[in-house]
Amino acid sequence: MPLPDLRIRRATVDDLPALRAVWLSMQLDAAALENRLTEFQIAERGGEVVGAVAFQIIRTAGLMHSEGYSDFSVADEARKLFWERLQNLAANHGVFRLWTQENSPFWLRWGFQPAGEEDLARLPDEWKKNEDRLGAPAQSRGGWFTLELKNEALVTAALEKHYGEFSAREKRQSIESAARAKNFSNLIAVFFFIIGFGAIGFAIWLFLRFKASGH
C-alpha cells in the first residue's frame, strides 16, 4: 500500500506530545521549545507527526532552527515542503535574509553558505545573545549559515530614494498650500477693505444728505 503524502502545517498545542518526543530524540531543549510552539511547522503523514522545524522572524531576518524528525527516511521529502513554506513566510513578512545553524547538506544545496564576518554583522542581537539555545543540537552547534533572499542595500537605497521623492513632493505641496492660503487671506483682506471703504462712503453720504436737509 502506498504511503500517504506528507502534509505541512503549523503546529498546535495538540502536537506537543509528538514534538517533545522529536525534540528529545534530537537532544534539543524541549522545555525551552515548548514556549516557542507558535514558531513550529510540522510534517505530518497519516495523522502522525514525523518532522518539525521552527521559523522565527525578527525585523527583516528569518531564523530556521530546531529541525528534527522521528523518521529520517522522510527528511529530504519533508525539507522540500518545509523550504516552500519558509520561502512563502519570508516573502509575506518582508524577510531579506535567512539564518540557520542547521548544517544538513540539503540546506547547503539550496544556497545557505557559511556566514562571514560581514554577514555576521547583520545577525540580529537577539540571536547572538541566545546562540547557545538555538539551531542545531549541542554537539553540532557552532557555525552560522545564511542566505540572502533580497539585496538589502538595493532595497534600502530604493526606499530612501522613494522617501526622498515623497518628502520633496510633500514639501512642494506644503509650499503650494501655503501660497494658496496666503492668496485667499489677501483676497479676504481686499474684500473686507472694499466693504469697509463702502461703509465709510455710505456713512459720509448719509451725513452729507442729513446736513443738506437742514436737520
Backbone bond lengths (Angstrom), bond angles and torsions (degrees), N, CA, C in turn:
res aa  C-N    CA-C-N  psi(-1)  N-CA   C-N-CA  omega(-1)  CA-C   N-CA-C  phi
1 M - - - 1.458 - - 1.535 108.93 -
2 P 1.340 117.92 129.52 1.458 119.62 179.95 1.520 111.14 -67.26
3 L 1.342 114.48 145.75 1.459 119.19 178.85 1.519 110.29 -72.11
4 P 1.337 117.57 147.28 1.468 119.83 176.23 1.520 109.85 -67.27
5 D 1.334 116.04 156.55 1.456 120.98 -179.52 1.524 111.28 -68.68
6 L 1.323 113.96 151.16 1.454 119.21 173.29 1.526 109.76 -71.44
7 R 1.308 115.98 146.02 1.458 121.51 176.82 1.524 108.24 -129.55
8 I 1.328 116.07 134.22 1.458 121.49 178.76 1.524 108.71 -104.08
9 R 1.311 116.27 132.68 1.460 120.43 177.19 1.525 109.03 -152.17
10 R 1.328 115.12 167.95 1.450 120.20 177.79 1.528 110.04 -75.04
11 A 1.317 115.48 142.39 1.464 120.08 -179.33 1.527 111.28 -69.93
12 T 1.314 115.64 148.49 1.465 122.03 175.22 1.532 108.75 -124.54
13 V 1.309 115.75 172.44 1.469 120.83 179.71 1.525 110.75 -58.85
14 D 1.328 116.94 -32.49 1.465 120.35 -179.48 1.530 112.15 -64.79
15 D 1.325 117.12 -18.67 1.471 120.72 -178.64 1.527 112.64 -86.57
16 L 1.327 118.04 -5.59 1.466 120.47 -173.30 1.541 113.69 -56.76
17 P 1.334 120.33 -45.26 1.472 118.15 179.93 1.537 112.54 -58.33
18 A 1.328 117.01 -43.82 1.463 120.36 179.32 1.526 110.73 -67.34
19 L 1.336 116.49 -39.29 1.462 119.95 179.77 1.526 111.32 -66.43
20 R 1.319 117.23 -39.78 1.468 119.76 178.36 1.533 110.47 -58.83
21 A 1.320 115.64 -41.82 1.468 119.67 179.61 1.526 110.39 -62.51
22 V 1.340 116.91 -41.95 1.465 120.99 178.42 1.528 110.02 -64.40
23 W 1.334 116.92 -47.26 1.468 120.49 -177.72 1.525 111.38 -61.18
24 L 1.327 116.71 -44.02 1.459 119.99 -178.97 1.520 111.32 -65.92
25 S 1.328 116.76 -37.82 1.460 119.78 178.74 1.523 111.74 -66.73
26 M 1.359 116.22 -26.33 1.466 121.57 178.97 1.531 111.47 -94.09
27 Q 1.332 117.15 5.29 1.471 123.08 -179.27 1.525 111.98 59.33
28 L 1.329 115.78 37.26 1.456 122.23 175.57 1.523 109.33 -95.72
29 D 1.315 116.41 160.35 1.468 122.24 -179.06 1.529 109.19 -78.97
30 A 1.324 115.52 91.68 1.465 120.34 -175.12 1.523 111.51 -62.07
31 A 1.319 117.85 -39.38 1.465 120.60 -178.33 1.524 110.99 -62.49
32 A 1.343 116.96 -41.33 1.465 120.51 179.62 1.521 111.12 -70.46
33 L 1.328 116.72 -37.63 1.464 120.23 -176.58 1.520 112.64 -73.14
34 E 1.316 117.94 -25.00 1.469 119.93 176.32 1.523 110.87 -57.05
35 N 1.321 116.39 -36.56 1.471 120.80 -179.86 1.524 112.41 -73.76
36 R 1.320 116.97 -7.24 1.466 121.49 -179.22 1.523 110.55 -117.34
37 L 1.317 115.59 27.26 1.460 121.27 -175.84 1.529 111.91 -54.61
38 T 1.333 117.24 -39.06 1.471 120.41 -175.58 1.528 112.61 -65.56
39 E 1.327 118.02 -13.32 1.466 120.44 178.64 1.527 112.17 -83.25
40 F 1.326 117.70 -11.74 1.463 120.53 -169.67 1.523 113.97 -90.97
41 Q 1.333 113.09 138.41 1.453 123.13 166.40 1.527 106.38 -109.00
42 I 1.318 116.80 140.44 1.461 119.03 -179.00 1.527 110.34 -119.40
43 A 1.322 114.24 152.63 1.460 121.76 171.80 1.518 107.11 -103.40
44 E 1.311 115.64 127.44 1.463 121.40 -174.64 1.523 109.17 -124.22
45 R 1.301 115.90 136.31 1.472 120.74 175.44 1.521 109.06 -133.40
46 G 1.326 115.07 119.95 1.458 119.33 -179.98 1.515 113.03 59.71
47 G 1.347 116.87 33.66 1.456 120.62 179.85 1.509 114.24 82.92
48 E 1.334 118.18 0.65 1.467 121.94 -178.05 1.530 109.78 -110.15
49 V 1.332 115.74 132.65 1.468 120.74 176.92 1.526 108.43 -74.52
50 V 1.328 116.08 119.43 1.465 120.13 -178.33 1.525 112.23 -113.89
51 G 1.333 117.05 -8.83 1.463 119.24 179.23 1.508 110.94 -168.64
52 A 1.327 115.49 162.85 1.462 120.19 179.91 1.517 109.82 -157.45
53 V 1.319 115.06 153.38 1.462 121.12 173.47 1.530 107.07 -150.41
54 A 1.322 115.95 146.65 1.466 120.60 -178.97 1.521 110.05 -105.52
55 F 1.320 114.52 151.94 1.469 120.68 179.19 1.520 108.14 -140.87
56 Q 1.314 115.02 117.25 1.465 120.99 179.85 1.524 108.98 -115.54
57 I 1.327 116.36 140.76 1.464 121.74 -179.59 1.524 109.35 -118.08
58 I 1.326 115.32 128.14 1.461 121.88 172.15 1.521 107.26 -127.59
59 R 1.323 115.26 113.65 1.473 122.27 -177.82 1.535 109.91 54.16
60 T 1.320 119.74 -114.46 1.468 121.04 -177.25 1.527 112.00 -105.32
61 A 1.325 116.57 19.44 1.466 120.68 -179.45 1.523 109.85 -119.73
62 G 1.327 115.51 143.13 1.456 120.89 178.15 1.517 110.26 -122.58
63 L 1.321 116.81 136.05 1.460 122.20 -178.85 1.523 110.28 -115.45
64 M 1.326 116.17 121.83 1.458 121.78 172.33 1.524 107.20 -97.01
65 H 1.329 116.26 125.90 1.463 117.67 -176.49 1.522 111.20 -151.06
66 S 1.330 114.15 168.75 1.466 123.17 172.71 1.522 113.00 56.63
67 E 1.329 116.27 44.31 1.464 120.85 176.74 1.531 109.49 -73.49
68 G 1.330 116.08 138.60 1.459 119.28 178.12 1.515 112.08 -160.97
69 Y 1.349 115.88 158.14 1.468 121.59 -177.10 1.521 110.20 -140.92
70 S 1.313 114.77 142.34 1.459 119.59 171.26 1.522 109.86 -87.47
71 D 1.320 115.49 -18.60 1.474 121.63 179.03 1.524 107.75 -138.96
72 F 1.329 116.86 101.20 1.469 120.51 -176.28 1.529 113.14 -71.58
73 S 1.325 117.65 -8.20 1.463 118.61 176.82 1.522 111.73 -69.22
74 V 1.347 116.70 -17.71 1.466 120.45 179.50 1.529 111.48 -103.55
75 A 1.337 117.71 3.43 1.463 121.20 -171.27 1.522 112.89 -57.18
76 D 1.325 117.68 -51.62 1.467 119.02 -176.26 1.524 112.09 -67.28
77 E 1.331 115.99 -37.72 1.470 119.29 177.15 1.523 109.90 -63.65
78 A 1.335 116.20 -42.91 1.456 120.51 179.48 1.522 110.87 -66.57
79 R 1.329 116.94 -39.12 1.466 120.29 -179.12 1.522 111.80 -61.22
80 K 1.316 117.41 -37.49 1.468 119.48 177.67 1.526 110.63 -60.86
81 L 1.332 115.60 -42.52 1.464 119.73 179.84 1.520 111.22 -72.13
82 F 1.338 116.29 -39.16 1.473 119.30 175.71 1.520 110.39 -60.33
83 W 1.324 116.04 -42.03 1.466 120.49 -177.69 1.529 110.93 -62.32
84 E 1.316 117.23 -41.67 1.467 120.50 176.56 1.525 110.34 -61.44
85 R 1.329 117.04 -44.09 1.460 121.10 -178.95 1.535 110.77 -65.37
86 L 1.320 117.58 -43.73 1.457 120.80 -178.30 1.528 111.37 -66.28
87 Q 1.329 117.10 -36.58 1.461 119.58 177.24 1.531 110.82 -64.37
88 N 1.326 116.56 -40.15 1.469 120.07 178.29 1.529 110.99 -65.67
89 L 1.332 116.74 -42.50 1.461 120.30 177.93 1.522 110.72 -62.24
90 A 1.332 115.83 -42.42 1.465 120.24 179.93 1.525 111.01 -63.16
91 A 1.330 116.27 -43.92 1.463 119.86 -179.61 1.529 111.16 -64.93
92 N 1.325 116.61 -40.81 1.469 120.56 -177.76 1.524 113.12 -69.78
93 H 1.344 116.73 -23.33 1.465 120.38 -176.86 1.530 112.81 -109.58
94 G 1.331 117.76 12.18 1.456 120.56 175.50 1.520 114.36 66.79
95 V 1.326 116.73 37.12 1.464 121.06 179.84 1.531 109.86 -81.49
96 F 1.330 115.96 130.24 1.466 121.86 179.46 1.527 112.55 -93.54
97 R 1.336 115.41 -32.75 1.470 118.85 -172.20 1.526 110.12 -142.51
98 L 1.337 115.42 139.42 1.459 121.72 177.33 1.525 109.99 -104.47
99 W 1.343 114.33 148.67 1.457 121.64 178.49 1.517 109.81 -132.00
100 T 1.314 116.43 151.45 1.456 121.03 173.86 1.520 109.84 -162.21
101 Q 1.325 115.03 159.97 1.453 121.60 168.38 1.530 110.59 -112.87
102 E 1.324 115.28 4.96 1.466 119.93 174.53 1.527 108.18 -73.16
103 N 1.328 116.21 131.06 1.465 118.72 -175.36 1.522 113.91 -116.96
104 S 1.330 116.02 26.04 1.457 118.87 176.75 1.530 110.77 -62.89
105 P 1.326 118.18 139.22 1.469 120.46 177.35 1.528 112.61 -55.23
106 F 1.335 117.42 -26.14 1.465 120.30 178.59 1.516 110.58 -58.80
107 W 1.335 116.86 -48.19 1.461 120.04 -177.66 1.523 111.64 -68.79
108 L 1.319 116.45 -33.06 1.465 119.15 177.25 1.526 110.76 -67.43
109 R 1.319 116.56 -35.06 1.474 119.56 177.73 1.525 111.25 -66.24
110 W 1.334 117.21 -27.18 1.465 120.69 -179.12 1.518 112.51 -88.15
111 G 1.327 116.73 7.58 1.467 119.08 170.39 1.505 116.84 114.30
112 F 1.320 119.02 -7.62 1.466 119.67 176.74 1.531 109.51 -66.45
113 Q 1.322 115.88 136.06 1.450 122.49 -179.34 1.518 110.20 -128.84
114 P 1.345 116.91 151.93 1.475 118.11 175.77 1.521 110.16 -56.08
115 A 1.330 116.49 134.89 1.463 120.99 -177.08 1.521 110.54 -78.97
116 G 1.340 115.78 128.46 1.456 120.64 175.10 1.515 110.86 -87.00
117 E 1.324 115.79 -178.50 1.466 120.33 -177.95 1.527 111.10 -60.54
118 E 1.332 116.47 -41.16 1.471 119.74 179.94 1.517 110.93 -64.62
119 D 1.339 116.25 -38.15 1.468 119.92 177.38 1.525 110.73 -66.80
120 L 1.327 116.23 -45.37 1.469 120.55 -176.09 1.521 112.34 -63.17
121 A 1.331 116.73 -22.87 1.467 119.50 176.48 1.525 110.79 -65.17
122 R 1.343 117.29 -21.51 1.461 122.55 179.71 1.529 112.39 -91.03
123 L 1.323 117.66 -8.93 1.464 121.08 -178.63 1.522 109.43 -65.62
124 P 1.342 118.16 124.61 1.470 120.22 179.99 1.526 112.13 -54.52
125 D 1.329 116.16 139.68 1.461 121.60 -178.82 1.520 111.75 -58.10
126 E 1.350 116.33 -32.99 1.470 119.59 -178.65 1.530 111.11 -58.59
127 W 1.332 116.77 -35.38 1.460 119.74 -178.73 1.513 111.44 -82.86
128 K 1.324 117.43 -29.43 1.459 119.60 175.75 1.533 110.12 -64.20
129 K 1.329 115.64 -40.02 1.461 120.34 -177.44 1.524 111.93 -70.20
130 N 1.339 117.41 -28.36 1.464 121.43 -175.96 1.526 111.90 -112.65
131 E 1.321 115.37 26.74 1.464 119.35 -174.28 1.523 112.56 -59.17
132 D 1.322 116.78 -32.35 1.462 119.17 -177.42 1.524 112.70 -74.97
133 R 1.347 117.17 -6.13 1.469 120.11 -178.47 1.528 112.17 -115.85
134 L 1.315 116.69 8.36 1.460 120.15 -176.22 1.519 111.46 -118.53
135 G 1.338 113.84 158.44 1.456 120.39 165.51 1.497 114.98 82.41
136 A 1.314 115.63 -124.93 1.450 122.02 -170.55 1.531 111.11 -86.89
137 P 1.338 116.93 168.08 1.462 120.13 175.12 1.527 111.11 -58.26
138 A 1.327 116.06 159.20 1.462 120.88 -173.08 1.524 113.10 -55.25
139 Q 1.346 116.98 -38.90 1.455 118.83 -174.20 1.529 113.33 -71.17
140 S 1.346 117.80 -18.70 1.468 119.67 -178.74 1.517 112.36 -117.10
141 R 1.355 116.05 6.00 1.453 120.09 -178.14 1.525 110.07 -80.28
142 G 1.307 116.44 155.61 1.459 118.87 174.18 1.503 113.12 150.37
143 G 1.326 118.22 -37.90 1.454 120.09 -176.60 1.513 112.18 -109.69
144 W 1.320 115.11 148.09 1.457 121.09 175.66 1.522 109.26 -102.30
145 F 1.332 114.24 140.88 1.460 121.91 173.19 1.529 107.80 -119.37
146 T 1.313 115.66 147.60 1.466 118.52 -176.18 1.522 110.76 -142.25
147 L 1.313 114.54 156.10 1.468 121.80 178.46 1.522 108.32 -142.35
148 E 1.328 116.33 120.71 1.463 120.68 178.52 1.525 109.34 -83.88
149 L 1.334 116.32 120.57 1.464 121.32 178.69 1.521 111.41 -89.57
150 K 1.332 116.13 -36.66 1.455 122.35 178.80 1.519 108.06 -136.83
151 N 1.325 116.15 145.22 1.456 120.13 178.41 1.524 108.87 -73.50
152 E 1.319 115.43 104.42 1.465 120.26 -174.24 1.517 111.86 -62.01
153 A 1.338 116.51 -37.52 1.467 119.71 -178.89 1.522 110.92 -63.53
154 L 1.352 115.74 -42.87 1.465 119.40 -179.90 1.523 111.08 -67.44
155 V 1.336 116.03 -42.01 1.467 119.50 179.68 1.528 110.31 -64.10
156 T 1.341 116.35 -42.78 1.466 120.40 179.14 1.516 110.93 -62.52
157 A 1.351 115.90 -42.83 1.465 119.75 179.29 1.525 110.69 -62.87
158 A 1.335 116.25 -40.87 1.469 120.11 179.47 1.524 110.59 -64.87
159 L 1.334 115.93 -40.60 1.472 119.59 179.03 1.525 111.04 -66.29
160 E 1.339 116.07 -40.58 1.461 119.52 178.74 1.525 110.73 -64.48
161 K 1.336 116.14 -39.85 1.469 119.72 178.15 1.523 109.97 -63.91
162 H 1.341 115.49 -44.91 1.462 119.73 179.21 1.518 110.44 -62.22
163 Y 1.356 116.34 -41.71 1.463 119.89 -179.79 1.522 110.30 -65.39
164 G 1.364 116.47 -39.30 1.459 119.97 178.47 1.519 111.48 -62.69
165 E 1.339 115.77 -43.65 1.463 119.73 178.73 1.529 110.46 -65.45
166 F 1.321 115.94 -39.77 1.463 120.15 179.21 1.530 110.60 -64.15
167 S 1.353 115.84 -42.91 1.468 119.98 -179.86 1.522 110.73 -63.82
168 A 1.366 116.14 -42.51 1.461 119.87 179.73 1.531 110.40 -63.61
169 R 1.349 115.76 -40.36 1.464 119.82 179.45 1.528 110.59 -65.47
170 E 1.338 115.63 -42.13 1.461 119.59 177.90 1.528 111.22 -63.34
171 K 1.344 116.58 -38.44 1.462 120.21 179.53 1.522 110.71 -64.84
172 R 1.371 115.27 -43.73 1.469 119.40 177.97 1.520 110.96 -61.21
173 Q 1.326 115.81 -42.95 1.459 119.40 -179.82 1.528 111.19 -65.13
174 S 1.342 116.40 -36.54 1.467 119.89 178.32 1.522 110.84 -65.57
175 I 1.344 115.64 -41.99 1.467 119.97 178.67 1.521 110.72 -63.99
176 E 1.351 115.51 -44.02 1.463 119.80 179.41 1.524 110.94 -64.01
177 S 1.342 116.81 -39.90 1.469 120.44 178.90 1.525 110.46 -65.32
178 A 1.339 116.02 -40.58 1.467 119.53 178.98 1.523 110.50 -64.42
179 A 1.358 116.22 -39.59 1.464 120.36 179.67 1.527 110.29 -65.35
180 R 1.344 116.38 -41.65 1.463 119.56 179.01 1.531 110.47 -65.04
181 A 1.327 115.84 -40.11 1.466 119.55 179.16 1.527 110.70 -64.42
182 K 1.333 115.90 -39.08 1.472 119.70 179.12 1.522 110.71 -65.88
183 N 1.348 115.47 -43.24 1.472 119.69 178.41 1.524 111.12 -61.83
184 F 1.324 115.68 -40.75 1.466 119.69 179.45 1.529 110.14 -65.28
185 S 1.349 116.00 -40.94 1.468 120.02 178.49 1.519 110.90 -62.69
186 N 1.347 115.26 -41.06 1.469 119.10 178.29 1.525 110.90 -63.96
187 L 1.348 115.81 -40.90 1.455 120.48 179.50 1.534 110.51 -62.42
188 I 1.335 115.80 -43.81 1.466 120.29 178.25 1.531 110.23 -61.74
189 A 1.350 115.81 -41.84 1.470 119.70 -179.27 1.526 110.83 -62.74
190 V 1.350 116.01 -43.22 1.460 120.41 178.87 1.529 110.48 -63.56
191 F 1.333 115.51 -42.19 1.461 120.62 -179.83 1.535 110.61 -59.26
192 F 1.338 116.08 -48.49 1.465 119.13 -179.38 1.533 111.70 -69.51
193 F 1.346 116.33 -29.15 1.469 118.84 176.11 1.529 109.77 -65.27
194 I 1.341 115.34 -42.93 1.464 119.67 179.04 1.524 110.24 -63.97
195 I 1.347 115.03 -44.42 1.458 119.14 178.43 1.532 110.45 -60.44
196 G 1.328 116.03 -45.54 1.458 120.20 -179.68 1.524 111.91 -64.40
197 F 1.337 115.22 -42.52 1.462 119.66 179.54 1.532 109.83 -63.77
198 G 1.343 116.38 -41.31 1.459 120.54 177.90 1.514 111.95 -63.75
199 A 1.355 116.12 -39.44 1.463 120.21 179.79 1.527 110.80 -65.25
200 I 1.354 115.69 -40.46 1.462 119.37 178.38 1.527 110.60 -64.67
201 G 1.346 114.93 -43.04 1.466 119.81 178.71 1.512 111.61 -61.50
202 F 1.344 114.45 -41.31 1.459 119.16 179.91 1.536 110.48 -65.19
203 A 1.331 115.90 -40.26 1.467 119.88 179.40 1.528 111.05 -64.10
204 I 1.333 115.86 -41.16 1.477 119.60 178.20 1.529 110.17 -64.09
205 W 1.355 115.76 -41.32 1.481 119.66 179.23 1.513 111.04 -61.66
206 L 1.339 116.69 -42.67 1.457 120.30 178.23 1.529 110.92 -63.97
207 F 1.334 115.50 -41.61 1.451 119.63 -179.04 1.534 110.89 -62.58
208 L 1.355 114.88 -45.43 1.478 118.75 -179.61 1.533 110.84 -65.59
209 R 1.300 116.22 -39.36 1.460 119.34 179.58 1.521 110.78 -65.45
210 F 1.328 114.30 -42.11 1.454 119.09 178.86 1.533 110.32 -62.28
211 K 1.339 116.13 -42.57 1.466 120.38 -179.98 1.513 110.84 -66.22
212 A 1.333 116.51 -40.67 1.470 120.32 -178.58 1.523 111.40 -66.11
213 S 1.307 115.99 -28.77 1.476 119.48 -178.68 1.526 111.63 -77.44
214 G 1.359 116.50 -6.55 1.466 120.98 176.04 1.505 112.93 83.24
215 H 1.276 120.11 9.63 1.471 121.72 178.40 1.502 109.84 -87.51
